[in-house]
Each structure stands twice: as C-alpha cells, then as structure tokens.
Amino acid sequence: MNMSPEHIPGFTTHTRLGQIKNAFRYGVDFVLIAPESRCGPVLFSRNKFNLASVHDSAHGGTPNNGRGAVWARDVLAKAGFEFKKGHDLLLLTQPRFLGYIFNPVSFWLVMEGNDLLAAIAEVNNTFGDRHSYLCHLPDFAHILKTDKLHAEKVFHVSPFQEIAGDYTFTFDIQPDRIAIRIIHRNGPEGVTATLTGPRTPLTNLSILRSNLRRPFGAIRTIVLIYLQAIRLKLKAAPYRTRPA
C-alpha cells in the first residue's frame, strides 16, 4: 500500500485501578504509516536519520534488532492469516526524535479497507525488553469498536504491577480518528490506558509544530514515565523488580 504517512496528534491516559489511585493524561504524537513504503515529507525518513523517523530495527522482534514488516507478516502467517488483495499492513507508532526512540506500545494493524482484521500490540518496558500480543477474532473477522479482545498478561511492564491477570483490548479505527483502549485487570488491581486522536496528513509543518508543542519527542516520553514512577513511590505503591 502506498499510503501517505499520517500524523495522530492525540492523547494518552492512564488510570490506576485498585487501592492506590493515580491517573494522568498527556499529549502524544504518533504516526500511522505503511511500513513497506518510503514516501513522506522531507523532515520524515524511513530507516535513516531525520528530525522524525521510523526504523525497522526498532520494530518487530528483538529490540534494536527488529525486522519490521517482515516480522509482522511472519507472526500473522503463523496464526493462520493469509494476506490477500485489499489487505494492508500499517504501523501506528511514535517516531524517533533526532534519532532517539522509546515506544511504550506500538500497533501493527491489518486493514481491509476501513475494517480492522488483526492488531499486534508491541509492548516495550524501560528495562529494554519487549513482548507482543496478537489480537484477532475467530477466522480474522472484522473487529468492531464494541469487540473486546483478551490476552493473558505475561510480560513485566510497570514495576508497580504484577505479571498476572489479563488484558482487554478495544480498537476503534476510523478513517478520520483512532481510539484504542487497553485494560489490565488483576483482581481489584490494574490499569486502564487509552490512545485517542485524529488522523491528519503528516507534513513538514505538522512535524515542526509537534516538536514545538511537545519538544524532544520520545525523550519526553521516558521522562514522564519516570515522573509517574516517582509519584507512585511517594504513594507507597509496592515496587517489583524485573524478573530474570
């Protein structure tokens, strides 16, 4: 698919469930791209340095040694999905800022026109680890915004949450906007996280505006993560070390 890259100037929210409450809402800038295409504005690049860029090595498989869309197609094929005419593979992710990247979560989306058939949630933690969750309905039926897709939590993300319970994913991918919700429940504990925003063309002007509005891109993301960790420590939330 030779889709022009899109800019999602959106918001992410996190609401902690259970006894110790915490919540935040931050502005974020994602891009939605056809990962096998190289088109885009001058200030955006694929697999090379720029003000904003997306590199295959950062996605699909081992962190910093990813295989990009090839990996995503392999995962889907092993699950029984067959790409046919009219199917498109897209990547929803935060771009690098001047070469630096940290993505708490990116999404590989399989589309048939405006309908979502499957999604891979590619989750990274601050310890340099990654795990991906494949979401789809039986026989890869169209995923509606009312559908709830479940996955067992098996990956250490936040040190303030146990590796237990499960995730519920909901996806609302529209031609003009995106809304994704992930709920982690572990008994009365857990977290609700959302990503919402409009789909707009990715242009040189939108890249410059986003860097003025939210400077330092992914560096800002990691700073905000540690800021929330400090808040939870001050609230005496139990801290769990990274498992072997």
C-alpha positions, -999 to +999 in steps of 0.1 A: +000+000+000+014+034-010-004+053+018+008+087+026+021+089+062-004+103+087+001+122+119-020+114+150-017+144+174-035+126+202-037+120+239-029+090+261-045+085+295-035+060+323-058+054+353-046+031+380-072+007+395-073-006+430-063+008+464-036+032+453-050+057+428-031+075+402-040+090+368-025+112+341-033+125+306-006+136+282-004+148+247+014+124+223+024+124+186+020+091+167+025+084+130+005+059+110+025+045+081+025+018+055+058+003+068+069-011+035+066+024+018+092+051+018+070+081+009+067+111+033+076+147+038+112+160+038+115+160+076+104+124+080+125+094+070+124+057+069+155+039+082+177+069+082+184+099+105+160+129+104+140+152+126+113+125+127+119+089+115+108+053+119+133+025+117+126-012+110+153-021+136+131-006+163+100-027+155+092-064+150+112-089+171+142-083+193+146-046+204+172-027+184+174-057+160+139-058+146+128-070+112+099-046+107+070-056+085+087-090+076+084-100+113+047-088+115+038-108+084+055-139+099+036-136+131+003-133+112+011-162+089+019-185+119-015-175+133-032-186+101-037-152+084-032-150+047-027-116+031-049-111+000-056-083-024-072-055-005-053-062+028-030-036+041-004-037+069+000-004+088+022+006+117+010+030+144+039+043+165+057+072+180+086+083+156+122+088+166+132+124+175+166+132+162+175+095+164+162+088+199+132+065+204+113+049+232+078+034+225+058+020+254+035+005+228+032+004+190+005-013+170+007-033+137-027-030+121-041-053+093-068-034+074-093-044+048-104-010+035-116+007+066-121-025+086-096-039+111-088-076+108-060-080+133-037-060+155-003-067+171+004-047+203+041-044+205+049-035+242+083-023+254+094-017+290+121+006+304+144-023+310+149-030+273+125-059+270+097-064+245+066-087+242+039-086+216+002-095+218-017-106+187-053-096+188-080-110+164-114-126+163-121-162+151-114-165+114-100-130+115-135-115+113-138-077+112-130-061+146-157-037+156-153-009+182-176-029+205-155-061+204-133-070+233-102-090+227-084-107+256-048-117+263-031-131+294-005-107+308+029-125+306+053-095+304+069-072+330+058-037+320+054-015+351+073-024+382+042-013+401+020-040+387+023-078+390+028-101+360-007-115+365-042-111+353-052-103+317-056-075+291-088-064+273-081-046+241-107-025+222-099-009+188-119+018+170-100+026+138-120+051+117-110+069+085-107+102+105-097+091+140-082+064+162-092+052+196-076+023+214-082+012+249-062-014+269-075-025+304-053-046+326-071-064+354-056-084+382-084-089+406-092-054+420-058-040+407-048-030+373-046-001+348-067+014+321-048+030+292-061+048+262-048+064+230-071+087+210-065+112+183-075+124+148-059+111+116-042+140+098-017+142+070+020+141+081+036+172+068+068+192+074+046+218+092+029+192+114+063+178+124+077+212+133+045+221+152+046+189+172+082+194+182+074+230+193+043+219+212+058+187+227+096+191+224+121+162+225+096+136+214+105+102+229+129+117+254+099+135+269+080+101+270+107+084+291+109+115+314+072+114+320+073+076+327+099+082+355+079+111+368+049+089+373+071+062+389+083+088+415+047+097+422+038+060+428+068+056+451+057+085+471+023+070+474+040+038+488+029+016+458+047-018+460+078-019+437+085-052+419+120-058+405+124-071+369+122-109+369+150-129+354 
